[in-house]
């Protein structure tokens, strides 16, 4: 395996012989999702319930803490995928972000500034003011359309409260593929898993309807559903309402493939609660990504990104992701979620 310049603009790793007895070569890129856990600025927004994350709030959230969080998040982001490509994440989705200002501060941090990430974010319906966002390296991705899809939970449950919008981004990947990405932060389990299940089922159904509309015009459409889904890969929102499977042989044009089903069945997770692992942070792919003989980009593998420095080493939450906060005390952590990512390949000979 060696590094080369391709087309004079993008730096990729070249894989020789991806399949046994093959002399083919492939370009590689990495895409991911990372919940940034309460990524607020320090300024009080009178229209949102963000008071806790201000200098006078319960977390005493000041510039020193904010700058430390920027440094820590950029440290993680600078390393995801760099074992296989020096550019790291070509594009990625995120959640729990207050506004574009915090993202602009993040992408200019020294460890990732040379990637020139561009953010896409809209202000949605969440009462605290947290949103989903999408960031991309212009060397790899060119956006052509984006919108925020509101979610009215009163259509799912009688007392449904405002929640995060779904972010939809369409773009061109390395001038080859048109792709659609849906970034979500589905309704939480607060109040109990059973009572809140209909809300996540409803959000999954919204995304499925949009995806089906796209696939009605192109059965081979390349769609990614990524986010903090607040459900595990085997829950009904993902299996039944989104239509995802963990078996490639079961794929059809109206199905999604979820590589994280196998991770979850083997006991791996991205967050922990009451000493049990959940895998809420997922990247799910439409059928268009599965053909390894196509000219465009296709799915190779999925990973959970977890390094020792991101893990709590002591105390009640030992072994958990090293979270930003331990109740109202700053924990000098990163996020209460581990990021996930996928590797994509494109055949060049």
C-alpha positions as CSV (number, residue, x, y, z in Angstrom):
1,X,0.0,0.0,0.0
2,X,1.4,3.4,-0.9
3,X,0.4,7.1,-1.0
4,X,0.1,8.9,-4.4
5,X,-1.4,12.1,-5.7
6,X,-4.4,11.6,-8.0
7,X,-5.7,14.1,-10.4
8,X,-3.5,16.7,-8.8
9,X,-5.9,17.5,-6.0
10,X,-6.7,14.7,-3.7
11,X,-4.4,12.6,-1.6
12,X,-5.6,9.0,-1.2
13,X,-4.2,5.7,-0.2
14,X,-4.0,3.2,-3.0
15,X,-5.1,-0.4,-2.2
16,X,-3.7,-3.1,-4.5
17,X,-5.6,-6.4,-4.6
18,X,-8.6,-5.5,-2.5
19,X,-10.0,-9.0,-3.3
20,X,-7.8,-12.1,-3.3
21,X,-6.0,-12.8,-6.6
22,X,-6.9,-9.3,-7.8
23,X,-4.5,-6.7,-9.3
24,X,-7.1,-3.9,-9.0
25,X,-6.3,-0.6,-7.3
26,X,-8.7,1.5,-5.2
27,X,-8.9,5.0,-3.8
28,X,-10.1,5.3,-0.2
29,X,-12.0,7.9,1.8
30,X,-13.5,8.0,5.3
31,X,-16.9,9.4,6.4
32,X,-18.1,9.6,9.9
33,X,-20.5,10.7,12.7
34,X,-19.6,12.2,16.0
35,X,-22.0,13.5,18.7
36,X,-20.1,16.5,20.2
37,X,-22.1,16.5,23.5
38,X,-23.5,19.9,24.5
39,X,-21.3,21.9,22.1
40,X,-22.6,25.4,23.1
41,X,-21.0,28.8,23.0
42,X,-20.9,30.8,26.3
43,X,-23.5,33.4,25.2
44,X,-27.0,33.2,26.5
45,X,-29.7,33.0,23.8
46,X,-32.9,34.5,25.2
47,X,-35.0,32.4,22.8
48,X,-33.5,29.0,23.9
49,X,-33.1,27.2,27.2
50,X,-29.3,27.3,27.1
51,X,-28.8,29.1,30.4
52,X,-26.9,26.2,32.0
53,X,-24.1,26.7,29.4
54,X,-23.2,30.3,30.3
55,X,-20.7,31.7,32.9
56,X,-23.6,32.3,35.4
57,X,-25.3,29.0,34.7
58,X,-25.2,25.7,36.6
59,X,-22.2,24.5,34.7
60,X,-20.2,27.7,35.1
61,X,-19.5,27.4,31.4
62,X,-16.8,30.0,30.5
63,X,-14.3,30.7,27.8
64,X,-11.6,28.5,29.5
65,X,-13.9,25.5,29.4
66,X,-15.1,26.3,25.9
67,X,-11.5,26.6,24.5
68,X,-10.5,23.4,26.2
69,X,-13.5,21.6,24.7
70,X,-12.5,22.9,21.3
71,X,-9.0,21.5,21.7
72,X,-10.2,18.1,22.8
73,X,-12.8,17.7,20.1
74,X,-10.3,18.7,17.4
75,X,-7.8,16.2,18.9
76,X,-10.3,13.4,18.3
77,X,-11.4,14.6,14.9
78,X,-7.8,15.0,13.7
79,X,-7.2,11.2,14.3
80,X,-10.3,9.5,12.9
81,X,-9.4,7.5,9.9
82,X,-5.8,8.8,9.6
83,X,-4.6,5.2,9.9
84,X,-5.8,4.6,6.4
85,X,-5.8,8.1,4.8
86,X,-3.8,11.2,5.8
87,X,-6.8,13.5,5.2
88,X,-8.9,11.8,7.8
89,X,-12.7,12.4,7.5
90,X,-13.7,13.6,4.1
91,X,-17.1,14.5,5.5
92,X,-19.0,13.9,8.7
93,X,-22.2,14.5,10.5
94,X,-22.7,15.6,14.1
95,X,-25.2,16.4,16.8
96,X,-25.7,18.5,19.9
97,X,-24.3,21.6,18.2
98,X,-25.7,25.1,19.1
99,X,-24.9,27.1,16.1
100,X,-22.5,27.7,13.2
101,X,-20.3,29.9,15.3
102,X,-19.0,27.0,17.4
103,X,-18.4,25.0,14.3
104,X,-16.4,27.8,12.7
105,X,-14.3,27.9,15.9
106,X,-13.8,24.2,15.8
107,X,-12.8,23.8,12.1
108,X,-10.1,26.5,12.5
109,X,-8.4,24.6,15.4
110,X,-4.7,23.9,14.4
111,X,-5.0,20.2,14.3
112,X,-7.7,20.2,11.6
113,X,-7.5,23.6,10.0
114,X,-5.7,22.4,7.0
115,X,-8.7,20.2,6.0
116,X,-10.7,23.4,5.4
117,X,-13.9,21.9,6.7
118,X,-17.1,23.7,5.7
119,X,-20.2,23.4,7.9
120,X,-23.9,23.2,7.1
121,X,-26.3,23.8,9.9
122,X,-29.8,25.0,10.4
123,X,-31.6,26.1,13.6
124,X,-34.3,23.6,14.4
125,X,-37.0,23.0,16.9
126,X,-35.1,21.7,19.9
127,X,-35.9,23.8,23.0
128,X,-32.3,23.9,24.2
129,X,-31.1,25.0,20.8
130,X,-29.0,22.0,19.9
131,X,-28.9,20.9,16.2
132,X,-27.5,18.5,13.8
133,X,-24.8,19.6,11.4
134,X,-22.8,18.3,8.4
135,X,-19.2,19.2,7.6
136,X,-17.2,18.5,4.5
137,X,-13.7,18.8,3.1
138,X,-14.1,20.6,-0.3
139,X,-11.5,18.4,-1.9
140,X,-13.9,15.5,-1.7
141,X,-17.5,16.9,-1.5
142,X,-19.4,19.7,-3.2
143,X,-22.9,20.5,-1.8
144,X,-25.7,21.2,-4.2
145,X,-28.7,21.3,-1.9
146,X,-29.5,21.2,1.8
147,X,-32.5,21.7,4.0
148,X,-33.8,21.2,7.5
149,X,-36.7,18.8,7.8
150,X,-39.0,19.7,10.8
151,X,-40.3,16.9,13.0
152,X,-43.7,17.3,14.6
153,X,-43.8,14.7,17.3
154,X,-47.5,15.4,18.1
155,X,-48.2,13.3,15.0
156,X,-46.5,10.4,16.8
157,X,-47.6,10.9,20.5
158,X,-50.3,13.1,22.0
159,X,-47.9,15.2,24.2
160,X,-45.0,15.3,21.7
161,X,-42.5,18.1,22.4
162,X,-40.4,20.1,20.0
163,X,-37.3,18.1,18.9
164,X,-34.3,18.2,16.6
165,X,-34.9,18.7,12.8
166,X,-33.4,16.2,10.3
167,X,-30.7,17.7,8.2
168,X,-30.7,16.6,4.5
169,X,-27.7,17.4,2.4
170,X,-27.2,16.4,-1.3
171,X,-23.8,16.8,-2.9
172,X,-21.2,15.5,-5.4
173,X,-18.5,13.2,-4.2
174,X,-15.2,13.7,-6.0
175,X,-17.1,14.7,-9.1
176,X,-18.3,11.1,-9.5
177,X,-21.3,10.3,-7.4
178,X,-24.4,12.3,-6.3
179,X,-25.1,11.3,-2.7
180,X,-27.8,12.2,-0.2
181,X,-27.1,12.3,3.5
182,X,-29.6,12.5,6.3
183,X,-28.2,13.5,9.7
184,X,-30.4,13.0,12.7
185,X,-30.6,13.1,16.4
186,X,-33.7,11.1,17.1
187,X,-35.9,11.7,20.2
188,X,-34.3,10.6,23.5
189,X,-35.4,7.8,25.7
190,X,-36.2,10.2,28.6
191,X,-39.4,9.0,30.1
192,X,-38.7,5.4,29.3
193,X,-37.8,3.4,26.2
194,X,-41.3,1.9,25.7
195,X,-43.2,5.3,25.9
196,X,-40.7,7.0,23.6
197,X,-40.4,4.3,21.0
198,X,-43.2,5.7,18.8
199,X,-41.4,9.0,18.5
200,X,-38.2,7.3,17.1
201,X,-40.3,5.1,14.8
202,X,-42.0,8.2,13.5
203,X,-38.7,9.9,12.7
204,X,-37.4,6.8,11.0
205,X,-40.5,6.7,8.9
206,X,-39.9,10.3,7.8
207,X,-36.4,9.5,6.6
208,X,-37.7,6.3,4.9
209,X,-40.3,8.3,3.0
210,X,-37.7,10.8,1.7
211,X,-35.3,8.0,0.8
212,X,-38.1,6.1,-1.1
213,X,-38.9,9.3,-3.0
214,X,-35.2,9.6,-4.1
215,X,-35.1,5.9,-5.0
216,X,-38.3,6.2,-7.1
217,X,-36.2,8.1,-9.6
218,X,-33.0,6.2,-9.1
219,X,-33.1,2.7,-7.6
220,X,-29.3,2.8,-7.2
221,X,-29.3,6.1,-5.3
222,X,-26.5,6.5,-2.8
223,X,-28.0,7.5,0.5
224,X,-26.5,7.7,4.0
225,X,-28.5,7.9,7.2
226,X,-26.3,8.8,10.1
227,X,-26.8,10.1,13.6
228,X,-27.4,9.6,17.2
229,X,-30.5,7.5,16.7
230,X,-31.2,6.9,20.5
231,X,-32.0,3.3,19.4
232,X,-29.8,0.3,19.0
233,X,-29.3,-1.2,15.5
234,X,-31.7,-4.1,16.3
235,X,-34.6,-1.9,17.5
236,X,-37.8,-1.6,15.4
237,X,-37.3,2.0,14.4
238,X,-34.2,0.9,12.4
239,X,-35.2,-2.6,11.3
240,X,-38.9,-2.1,10.6
241,X,-39.5,1.6,10.0
242,X,-36.3,2.6,8.3
243,X,-35.9,-0.8,6.6
244,X,-32.3,-1.7,7.6
245,X,-30.7,-5.1,7.6
246,X,-27.4,-6.4,8.7
247,X,-27.2,-9.0,5.9
248,X,-25.8,-7.9,2.6
249,X,-27.4,-10.8,0.8
250,X,-30.8,-9.5,2.0
251,X,-30.3,-6.2,0.4
252,X,-32.9,-4.9,-2.1
253,X,-33.3,-1.5,-3.8
254,X,-35.7,-0.4,-1.0
255,X,-33.6,-1.6,1.9
256,X,-30.7,-0.1,3.9
257,X,-27.6,-1.9,5.1
258,X,-26.6,-1.3,8.7
259,X,-23.0,-2.5,9.3
260,X,-23.4,-1.7,13.0
261,X,-25.9,-4.5,13.6
262,X,-23.0,-7.0,13.9
263,X,-21.0,-4.7,16.1
264,X,-24.0,-4.5,18.5
265,X,-24.6,-8.2,18.5
266,X,-21.0,-8.7,19.5
267,X,-21.4,-6.4,22.5
268,X,-19.7,-3.3,21.1
269,X,-21.2,0.2,21.7
270,X,-20.7,3.9,21.4
271,X,-22.1,5.0,24.8
272,X,-22.8,3.4,28.2
273,X,-25.6,3.7,30.7
274,X,-26.0,1.7,33.9
275,X,-23.0,-0.4,32.9
276,X,-24.7,-1.5,29.7
277,X,-23.4,-0.6,26.3
278,X,-25.7,1.0,23.6
279,X,-24.8,1.6,20.0
280,X,-26.9,4.7,19.1
281,X,-24.3,6.3,16.7
282,X,-24.8,4.6,13.4
283,X,-24.1,5.1,9.7
284,X,-26.6,3.2,7.5
285,X,-26.2,2.8,3.7
286,X,-28.6,2.4,0.8
287,X,-28.2,-0.4,-1.7
288,X,-26.3,1.9,-4.2
289,X,-23.2,1.7,-2.0
290,X,-22.9,-2.1,-2.1
291,X,-21.8,-3.0,-5.6
292,X,-18.0,-3.4,-5.5
293,X,-17.7,-3.5,-9.3
294,X,-19.2,-0.1,-10.0
295,X,-17.2,2.9,-11.2
296,X,-18.2,5.1,-8.3
297,X,-17.6,4.8,-4.5
298,X,-18.7,1.8,-2.6
299,X,-18.8,0.6,1.0
300,X,-15.8,-1.3,2.4
301,X,-16.1,-1.4,6.2
302,X,-17.3,0.3,9.3
303,X,-15.6,1.1,12.6
304,X,-16.1,2.6,16.1
305,X,-13.3,5.0,16.8
306,X,-12.1,4.5,20.4
307,X,-8.7,5.3,21.8
308,X,-7.5,5.1,25.4
309,X,-7.4,8.9,25.9
310,X,-11.1,9.0,25.1
311,X,-12.0,6.5,27.8
312,X,-12.7,7.4,31.5
313,X,-9.9,5.8,33.5
314,X,-11.3,6.0,37.0
315,X,-14.4,6.6,39.1
316,X,-18.0,5.6,38.7
317,X,-17.8,5.8,34.9
318,X,-14.6,3.9,34.5
319,X,-14.5,2.4,31.0
320,X,-17.2,4.7,29.6
321,X,-16.5,7.4,27.0
322,X,-14.8,10.2,28.8
323,X,-17.6,12.7,28.9
324,X,-17.4,16.5,29.0
325,X,-19.3,16.8,32.3
326,X,-19.6,14.7,35.5
327,X,-23.0,16.1,36.5
328,X,-22.2,19.9,36.8
329,X,-18.4,19.4,37.2
330,X,-16.2,19.8,34.1
331,X,-14.6,16.5,33.5
332,X,-12.0,17.5,31.0
333,X,-13.5,15.0,28.6
334,X,-14.4,14.8,24.9
335,X,-17.9,13.4,24.5
336,X,-20.2,10.8,26.1
337,X,-20.3,9.1,22.7
338,X,-17.6,7.4,20.7
339,X,-17.6,8.4,17.0
340,X,-18.3,6.0,14.2
341,X,-17.0,6.0,10.6
342,X,-17.1,4.1,7.4
343,X,-14.4,3.4,4.7
344,X,-15.4,3.9,1.1
345,X,-13.4,2.6,-1.9
346,X,-13.4,3.5,-5.6
347,X,-11.8,1.3,-8.2
348,X,-9.3,3.1,-10.4
349,X,-7.9,0.1,-12.4
